[in-house]
Amino acid sequence: MSTPNPYDELPYRSFPIEWTAPERLALASLLHGGPRQPLDSYRVLELGCGDGANLLPMAYYRRHASFVGVDGARSQIDVAKSGKSASKLSNIEFIHSDFRTADHHLDGNFDYIIAHGIFSWVPHDVRDALLQLCAKRLRRGGLLYLNYNTKPGWNVRGMVREFLLAQTAGMTKLPIRAQQAQEVAAKVVSSLTVGEHPYSQLMVNEFQFVCDNHVSYVAHEYLASDNHPYWRSEFMALAQHHGLEYVADADFNYSSGQISDDIVPQLVEQQITGRSLDDTVDFLCYRQLHTPILTRSPLTRCPPSIEEFSNLLVASCLTACEQSGTQNSMFQHPSGYQVEAKEEVIRTALEKLQPLWPRGLRIDRVFPDVRHVMDDLKLLHRNGLIELRCTEPSDLEFHHDRLKRWEVECGDYMTTPYHTLEAVSASVADESTMSYPFPVAGGVQA
Ligand SMILES: C[S@@+](CC[C@H](N)C(=O)[O-])C[C@H]1O[C@@H](n2cnc3c(N)ncnc32)[C@H](O)[C@@H]1O
């Protein structure tokens, strides 16, 4: 009897991943001087699309583009196809195929290729086939998004994985093993005394993470036969071998892995670069996951011109804090983070933008002297306090309800036209933020 596909045995619970939306990838590329992307009409390929939770809302709110999803689990593709019928979409196609043979089912090139939750989670021959497929099917100048578990930060999670693999070794059925792993994790959390030692605290956090996540995440992150973390330098070498070059990170505001901008020059000055400067930075900031955007080599970087930057949109939900006296104006983000607007021009703009949220305005309609505010806007964006955008969703004449109904039925959430997740119940909000943390960090003074 052949072993069942683990993703058929226990389907993975997917969510829309905000930073994989084509216009967000295009913006990251532009801001880092990477290739400029078409946004009026384009083709997107998602490899390992699972049940379609990421690709369906993308296609739903972007009728001017076309989308193809590939996955090797029959049950996942069946769910995705039912989502396509329920949402009455004609600009999306789902293909049941292994990555190693998927090329036969595809035609033409793609402007964007997305592979979230794949690279680290497949055997090495599948990983190589995936890179080969991406390099072949990515349009020259197009963008490829991948994510991977990162060394050495992920090794802490790897220790927990090893422990849970041993604890569930005698069991055969994946759903039962995953449930057992969560029960063991809960017992570990209740036995460890928090606050005694930083190591206990670290372990409590890691085991709590196991308890808080969906059982399918626990199964495929901790109990899967393949889960390979990579040093950033190792990942880059693999990418280069396939003619791919790094452009930028997609979730630049990732909660771990934030370090002060001053550290890098300090490391260089003190000649503490280790195996590579990037690896050392990852090591020092406990980075566990990377989300690189790649393009086909060679890449000649070209920073955005003032005109390109002026044409972007800016949106903000920062609200002015009540205060007295002569202090500079303080603004608060819904996360609780506060930012100081030292300049009058920034204060006026934030006050103008907040009532429009989530809609934005063209930067040159808000700021008369764009050059003067460019760095401040980039800094605020990088820290997740405002949003820069290449485009706004078009006004939507069709029925939003079709997709929403399907999403609520399947997963208790809804996706906005901005590709953000709106949880219907609190438990979904917790699960999704646990799996894909996206809080605000850093100290910004505008
Ligand atoms: C961890 S899930 C990620 C799903 C989704 N991208 C997400 O992030 O929520 C991995 C997906 O890759 C698919 N997959 C794994 N190995 C594959 C292979 N060799 N060929 C095709 N699909 C594969 C699985 O079926 C599963 O749906």
The ligand as a MOL file (V3000), in Angstrom:
LIG
                    3D

  0  0  0     0  0            999 V3000
M  V30 BEGIN CTAB
M  V30 COUNTS 27 29 0 0 0
M  V30 BEGIN ATOM
M  V30 1 C 2.5400 23.8960 3.7170 0
M  V30 2 S 1.3840 23.7770 2.4130 0 CHG=1
M  V30 3 C 1.3090 25.4580 1.9000 0
M  V30 4 C 0.0040 25.7990 1.2180 0
M  V30 5 C -0.1600 27.2920 0.9340 0
M  V30 6 N 0.7790 27.7520 -0.0720 0
M  V30 7 C -0.0300 28.1070 2.2050 0
M  V30 8 O 1.0200 28.6820 2.4410 0
M  V30 9 O -0.9750 28.1570 2.9850 0 CHG=-1
M  V30 10 C 2.3100 22.9910 1.1170 0
M  V30 11 C 1.5230 22.7090 -0.1450 0
M  V30 12 O 2.4220 22.2610 -1.1570 0
M  V30 13 C 1.8800 21.1200 -1.7940 0
M  V30 14 N 2.9900 20.2580 -2.2380 0
M  V30 15 C 3.9730 19.7240 -1.4670 0
M  V30 16 N 4.8170 19.0040 -2.2190 0
M  V30 17 C 4.3710 19.0800 -3.4940 0
M  V30 18 C 4.8220 18.5580 -4.7390 0
M  V30 19 N 5.9230 17.7970 -4.8240 0
M  V30 20 N 4.1320 18.8560 -5.8450 0
M  V30 21 C 3.0130 19.6240 -5.7920 0
M  V30 22 N 2.5330 20.1470 -4.6340 0
M  V30 23 C 3.2040 19.8710 -3.5070 0
M  V30 24 C 1.0450 20.4370 -0.7230 0
M  V30 25 O 0.0410 19.6140 -1.3010 0
M  V30 26 C 0.4820 21.6120 0.0550 0
M  V30 27 O -0.7590 22.0360 -0.4250 0
M  V30 END ATOM
M  V30 BEGIN BOND
M  V30 1 1 1 2
M  V30 2 1 2 3
M  V30 3 1 2 10
M  V30 4 1 3 4
M  V30 5 1 4 5
M  V30 6 1 5 6
M  V30 7 1 5 7
M  V30 8 2 7 8
M  V30 9 1 7 9
M  V30 10 1 10 11
M  V30 11 1 11 12
M  V30 12 1 11 26
M  V30 13 1 12 13
M  V30 14 1 13 14
M  V30 15 1 13 24
M  V30 16 1 14 15
M  V30 17 1 14 23
M  V30 18 2 15 16
M  V30 19 1 16 17
M  V30 20 1 17 18
M  V30 21 2 17 23
M  V30 22 1 18 19
M  V30 23 2 18 20
M  V30 24 1 20 21
M  V30 25 2 21 22
M  V30 26 1 22 23
M  V30 27 1 24 25
M  V30 28 1 24 26
M  V30 29 1 26 27
M  V30 END BOND
M  V30 END CTAB
M  END
